[in-house]
Amino acid sequence: MRKPGLSQFSWRKETKMFSEFYPSADKEVRSILKNVKSPSEEKVKDILEKSKTESLDLPEIAELLETRGDQSFEMMRDFTLENFRGPEGNELRNISPIYLSSHCIDKCGYCQFSASRTDTQRTRLSLNQLEREVLSVIDEGNNVIEFTLATDPDFTPGKLAEYVNKTKKILGDRKGSGVLLCSDYLTEEDYKNLKEAGLWGIIQWDETLDRSKYEKWHGQSPRKKNFEERMDNHDRAAKSGLESATGVLFGLSDFRYDVLMQIAKARHLHNEYGKRPFVFGTPRLKPIGGKEMHPIDEVDDRKYETALMVYKIAEPDVARWLQTREMPELNFRNMLDGDVYTYRCGEVKPGGYQVNKSTVNSLKGGQFGVNEMERIDFEEKLKKTNFSVNYSWIGGD
């Protein structure tokens, strides 16, 4: 096993917020990517061997991301399967997203909820409707719930606390249950109040930490354009005692840059607060409203699977989140012990499990294209892979 201790960076300095050393991290990552070359098979082998006992530095991680040959790619796959997937006893952790609202003031061009899209069926869940959705999820055996919503001014921090508290009461004393929140960025005080209401952690995809690409995609959004505010959201959550998930949306920028910066951010959170994110999010741009997207920085399957493997090799204590944006075959090919796996998400629309299941069209009212599975089919496929799934994992080891 790798040696214990905090990861070190040449640019690291004592700081309270990620934005304070972002300029130095950004500069170093860009320099690394400018000079990195595709490694030989022997070099890949050496880097993988080193990762068993030591934390890799950013240039080494960049070399793995630059791997091009089929032999080196398969060497990384064999390594991850050998070191992070056993012959038996592998376990996935499920999270069930419940969408609270599809109303939004921001204008992300890759999202069906964008304020600029006039054909979206927009809905919000009332507290009574929330109860029906939560009960539907619980009845299926899922006890870890993620609230997801767009930038909806109607959902103030106080209202979110009501929804968290309501859900915690419904979950009751179910062992391993909990509530997470994926929302607009909030203040440290807001997060402390939400934690008091029963929130376990936050989920935020940084979309991309490439400032120029971020501004290209979000510069017209009244809330989301605030790059530093979003960048520091994980810090505010950590200061409030909440767990966190971080990640990027693959396809908005150079995937190598985004992976390196997410690893830098994970190490910053560990260095500063003593805990890493519990998972790296791995979403990739998918069709919206039934229409394909082909961005300049499109990430194909090869690049995507390389990113998944490199995340685990660089930060073995952090899981990866495999989800319904991808086809089950790709997810099953890449899943490792301890990963998070979402097999169903109410077709990414408010009320998708029960309240609006048949009344809101998934193309018009869903956030993006998905590939959902029924629990019985999901578990049947898992039986053939020596994996089980834990639906009540919060608070466990």
VOGU-3710 file (C-alpha; in Angstrom, 3 decimals, decimal comma):
1> mrkpglsqfs> 0,000/0,000/0,000  1,096/3,550/-0,573  2,787/5,431/2,248  0,518/7,523/4,468  0,788/11,273/4,502  -0,434/14,374/2,739  0,128/14,926/-0,959  2,641/17,658/-1,694  2,730/20,132/-4,603  5,539/22,441/-5,597
11> wrketkmfse> 3,037/25,306/-5,607  1,253/24,394/-2,385  0,990/27,038/0,295  -1,170/27,364/3,366  -4,549/28,556/2,217  -8,093/28,462/3,352  -9,796/28,419/-0,022  -8,994/26,714/-3,284  -9,274/29,973/-5,238  -6,269/31,381/-3,364
21> fypsadkevr> -3,828/29,013/-5,029  -5,833/28,346/-8,181  -3,590/30,681/-10,263  -0,477/28,715/-9,298  -2,166/25,343/-9,835  -3,555/26,453/-13,194  -0,136/27,684/-14,324  1,606/24,476/-13,323  -0,994/22,192/-14,896  -0,819/24,120/-18,177
31> silknvksps> 2,969/23,904/-18,151  2,820/20,166/-17,510  0,391/19,576/-20,366  2,467/21,724/-22,721  5,515/19,532/-22,156  4,078/16,072/-21,486  4,796/13,275/-23,954  3,124/9,946/-24,418  5,005/7,520/-22,132  6,585/4,267/-23,204
41> eekvkdilek> 5,093/1,006/-21,988  8,015/0,646/-19,598  7,387/4,132/-18,176  3,692/3,359/-17,690  4,655/0,207/-15,853  7,038/2,144/-13,571  4,431/4,811/-12,765  1,806/2,192/-11,942  4,240/0,340/-9,689  5,146/3,558/-7,872
51> sktesldlpe> 1,464/4,335/-7,259  1,195/1,264/-5,033  3,363/2,882/-2,366  3,509/6,621/-3,073  1,249/9,405/-4,241  1,966/10,221/-7,851  2,912/13,777/-8,693  1,036/15,746/-11,324  3,553/15,215/-14,181  3,330/11,439/-13,679
61> iaelletrgd> -0,463/11,563/-13,646  -0,351/13,642/-16,829  1,736/10,950/-18,522  -0,919/8,354/-17,755  -3,556/10,658/-19,260  -1,381/10,944/-22,370  -1,222/7,169/-22,867  -2,014/6,348/-26,493  -0,960/2,801/-27,296  -3,425/-0,036/-26,862
71> qsfemmrdft> -0,894/-2,038/-24,852  -0,371/0,769/-22,314  -4,114/1,392/-22,098  -4,780/-2,280/-21,365  -1,906/-2,280/-18,865  -3,715/0,443/-16,908  -6,987/-1,461/-17,121  -5,342/-4,663/-15,862  -3,726/-2,699/-13,040  -6,964/-1,130/-11,829
81> lenfrgpegn> -8,850/-4,417/-12,000  -6,089/-6,270/-10,173  -5,687/-3,665/-7,420  -9,219/-2,298/-6,961  -11,517/-5,184/-7,895  -11,319/-8,492/-6,061  -12,431/-11,961/-7,171  -15,363/-11,569/-4,749  -16,726/-9,205/-2,099  -16,836/-6,110/-4,334
91> elrnispiyl> -19,463/-3,578/-3,305  -21,057/-0,602/-5,023  -22,885/2,192/-3,201  -26,162/3,482/-4,555  -27,405/7,071/-4,480  -30,953/7,886/-5,620  -31,364/11,405/-7,045  -34,673/13,183/-6,463  -35,144/16,283/-8,611  -36,821/19,151/-6,755
101> sshcidkcgy> -37,118/21,712/-9,557  -36,413/22,278/-13,249  -36,883/26,057/-13,031  -33,610/27,912/-13,593  -32,262/31,425/-14,101  -28,937/30,262/-15,574  -28,245/29,600/-19,252  -26,014/26,542/-19,594  -26,075/25,520/-23,258  -25,784/21,806/-22,462
111> cqfsasrtdt> -28,803/21,594/-20,128  -32,509/21,182/-20,862  -33,263/23,264/-17,745  -31,479/26,333/-19,172  -33,480/29,548/-18,850  -32,917/30,150/-22,564  -34,852/27,001/-23,529  -38,507/27,898/-24,010  -39,855/24,398/-24,722  -38,942/22,796/-21,386
121> qrtrlslnql> -41,716/21,410/-19,187  -40,868/23,035/-15,855  -42,031/21,677/-12,507  -41,334/22,033/-8,787  -42,046/19,586/-5,995  -44,128/20,718/-3,035  -43,409/19,213/0,376  -46,332/16,811/-0,078  -45,063/15,788/-3,504  -41,577/15,376/-2,074
131> erevlsvide> -42,953/12,926/0,475  -44,488/10,823/-2,297  -41,178/10,774/-4,188  -39,151/9,883/-1,090  -41,534/7,088/-0,137  -41,345/5,709/-3,669  -37,551/5,623/-3,489  -37,556/4,078/-0,009  -40,101/1,461/-1,013  -37,617/0,293/-3,623
141> gnnvieftla> -35,044/-0,119/-0,844  -32,921/2,973/-1,466  -31,996/4,959/1,640  -29,366/7,413/0,388  -31,053/10,322/-1,382  -29,619/13,217/-3,366  -31,656/16,371/-3,868  -30,958/17,846/-7,292  -32,212/21,140/-8,642  -31,390/23,926/-11,033
151> tdpdftpgkl> -30,741/27,535/-9,956  -34,301/28,139/-8,798  -34,748/31,285/-6,657  -37,868/29,739/-5,157  -35,706/27,202/-3,329  -34,052/29,421/-0,734  -31,620/27,895/1,787  -34,434/27,994/4,352  -36,772/26,094/2,061  -34,075/23,553/1,289
161> aeyvnktkki> -33,625/23,015/5,033  -37,357/22,241/5,281  -37,037/19,647/2,524  -33,963/18,080/4,138  -35,639/17,951/7,542  -38,800/16,437/6,047  -36,814/13,728/4,293  -34,761/12,913/7,375  -37,993/12,409/9,312  -39,330/10,089/6,610
171> lgdrkgsgvl> -36,077/8,109/6,612  -36,343/7,866/10,391  -33,896/5,521/12,064  -33,067/3,511/8,942  -29,430/2,551/9,377  -27,092/3,980/6,754  -29,611/6,479/5,399  -28,835/10,087/4,548  -29,484/13,125/2,392  -27,141/14,916/-0,022
181> lcsdylteed> -27,665/18,167/-1,911  -26,692/19,168/-5,449  -27,722/22,802/-5,814  -26,560/26,342/-6,424  -23,507/27,385/-4,351  -24,353/28,533/-0,814  -22,704/30,297/2,116  -20,920/28,597/4,986  -23,730/29,650/7,315  -26,312/28,150/4,958
191> yknlkeaglw> -24,437/24,858/4,968  -24,206/24,837/8,749  -27,986/25,308/8,943  -28,546/22,545/6,410  -26,256/20,238/8,358  -28,289/20,975/11,470  -31,431/20,106/9,484  -29,903/16,711/8,698  -27,843/17,149/5,514  -24,896/14,725/5,218
201> giiqwdetld> -23,022/16,206/2,291  -22,988/18,209/-0,927  -22,446/17,319/-4,554  -21,045/19,880/-6,956  -19,530/19,337/-10,363  -17,213/22,246/-11,100  -18,175/21,780/-14,778  -14,631/22,845/-15,760  -11,900/24,663/-13,858  -10,523/26,052/-17,117
211> rskyekwhgq> -11,531/29,675/-16,586  -11,741/30,653/-20,265  -13,827/27,612/-21,154  -15,969/28,120/-18,068  -16,711/31,699/-19,092  -17,518/30,549/-22,624  -20,190/28,170/-21,326  -21,456/30,174/-18,336  -20,621/33,827/-18,929  -24,265/34,693/-19,672
221> sprkknfeer> -25,611/33,033/-16,509  -26,499/35,448/-13,671  -25,458/33,046/-10,878  -23,252/30,427/-12,443  -20,894/32,984/-14,003  -19,348/33,510/-10,543  -16,351/31,240/-11,109  -14,586/31,744/-7,770  -17,774/31,400/-5,729  -18,462/27,985/-7,251
231> mdnhdraaks> -14,803/26,993/-7,065  -14,751/27,555/-3,295  -18,057/25,851/-2,568  -16,406/22,607/-1,466  -14,297/24,589/1,016  -17,383/26,192/2,525  -19,090/22,819/2,835  -16,001/21,275/4,444  -15,763/24,122/6,954  -19,380/23,385/7,862
241> glesatgvlf> -18,610/19,737/8,596  -20,257/18,328/5,470  -18,891/15,631/3,199  -18,490/16,519/-0,459  -18,329/15,148/-3,980  -16,413/16,974/-6,693  -15,900/16,456/-10,397  -16,187/17,946/-13,860  -18,539/17,662/-16,798  -16,424/16,000/-19,473
251> glsdfrydvl> -16,731/17,736/-22,829  -16,468/21,367/-21,759  -12,663/21,533/-21,832  -9,506/19,451/-22,316  -10,221/16,342/-20,244  -6,566/16,080/-19,177  -6,614/19,572/-17,688  -9,862/18,878/-15,860  -8,691/15,584/-14,362  -5,419/17,083/-13,126
261> mqiakarhlh> -7,180/20,074/-11,574  -9,744/17,853/-9,863  -6,977/15,747/-8,366  -5,280/18,957/-7,210  -8,549/20,078/-5,647  -9,088/16,737/-3,901  -5,604/16,961/-2,410  -6,221/20,542/-1,348  -9,345/19,474/0,547  -7,386/16,683/2,206
271> neygkrpfvf> -4,491/18,934/3,134  -6,703/21,729/4,424  -9,553/19,861/6,118  -8,226/16,339/6,649  -10,698/14,652/4,316  -10,911/13,991/0,622  -14,081/14,085/-1,444  -15,912/10,800/-1,037  -16,355/10,503/-4,816  -15,278/11,998/-8,138
281> gtprlkpigg> -18,249/12,745/-10,349  -17,801/11,466/-13,905  -20,631/13,004/-15,989  -20,117/13,441/-19,720  -22,070/15,704/-22,077  -25,148/13,894/-23,360  -28,074/14,755/-25,651  -30,599/17,308/-24,458  -34,145/17,312/-25,756  -33,220/14,271/-27,843
291> kemhpidevd> -30,534/16,173/-29,773  -26,873/15,150/-29,792  -24,142/17,585/-28,763  -20,739/17,669/-30,459  -18,553/20,198/-28,603  -15,008/21,068/-29,637  -13,649/19,236/-26,576  -15,725/16,087/-27,077  -14,492/13,179/-24,929  -14,738/9,793/-26,626
301> drkyetalmv> -14,988/6,469/-24,800  -11,226/5,897/-24,836  -10,469/9,251/-23,209  -13,358/8,838/-20,784  -12,236/5,409/-19,596  -8,657/6,672/-19,312  -9,899/9,450/-17,023  -11,818/6,941/-14,887  -8,742/4,787/-14,424  -6,397/7,704/-13,726
311> ykiaepdvar> -8,713/9,096/-11,052  -8,446/5,792/-9,176  -4,723/5,302/-9,687  -3,968/8,841/-8,499  -6,453/8,916/-5,602  -7,319/5,329/-4,582  -9,285/6,465/-1,505  -11,774/8,385/-3,655  -14,565/6,507/-5,420  -15,855/7,271/-8,919
321> wlqtrempel> -19,535/7,893/-9,626  -20,886/5,769/-12,460  -24,302/6,901/-13,579  -27,181/6,724/-16,032  -25,658/9,146/-18,555  -23,558/6,203/-19,737  -24,606/2,847/-21,162  -24,615/0,052/-18,531  -22,034/-1,905/-20,558  -19,463/0,884/-20,229
331> nfrnmldgdv> -20,205/1,298/-16,525  -19,931/-2,415/-15,805  -16,641/-2,604/-17,671  -15,138/0,092/-15,442  -16,705/-0,335/-11,992  -14,370/-0,981/-9,065  -14,915/-1,903/-5,448  -16,387/0,995/-3,474  -17,620/2,989/-6,462  -20,912/4,847/-6,398
341> ytyrcgevkp> -23,422/3,631/-8,980  -26,777/5,207/-9,819  -28,912/2,872/-11,926  -32,090/4,965/-11,862  -32,735/8,679/-11,362  -36,415/9,301/-12,028  -35,503/10,150/-15,632  -33,827/13,337/-14,341  -37,042/15,307/-13,826  -38,966/16,501/-10,755
351> ggyqvnkstv> -41,506/13,872/-9,737  -40,007/11,252/-12,035  -40,480/8,341/-9,653  -44,135/8,914/-8,826  -45,672/12,407/-9,003  -44,919/13,330/-12,641  -43,801/9,964/-13,963  -46,369/9,912/-16,773  -47,368/13,589/-17,036  -43,951/15,154/-17,768
361> nslkggqfgv> -42,288/14,055/-20,994  -38,680/13,005/-20,353  -37,394/14,700/-23,528  -39,111/17,986/-22,704  -38,843/17,861/-18,928  -35,707/15,825/-18,232  -32,313/17,462/-17,756  -30,403/15,306/-20,277  -30,472/11,894/-21,922  -30,144/8,853/-19,639
371> nemeridfee> -30,070/5,047/-19,716  -32,018/3,909/-16,663  -32,352/0,357/-15,362  -34,886/-1,308/-13,137  -33,497/-2,542/-9,830  -34,253/-6,203/-10,603  -32,305/-5,992/-13,884  -29,462/-4,078/-12,240  -29,033/-6,647/-9,490  -29,313/-9,541/-11,922
381> klkktnfsvn> -26,435/-8,149/-13,950  -24,391/-7,552/-10,784  -24,693/-11,210/-9,768  -22,641/-12,133/-12,826  -19,796/-9,755/-11,918  -19,078/-10,652/-8,263  -20,453/-7,279/-7,132  -23,149/-6,441/-4,622  -24,795/-3,079/-3,992  -25,248/-1,258/-0,693
391> yswiggd> -28,338/0,947/-0,528  -27,689/2,185/3,044  -24,022/3,022/3,344  -23,763/6,407/5,069  -21,926/6,215/8,367  -20,240/2,923/7,450  -16,550/2,248/7,180
//
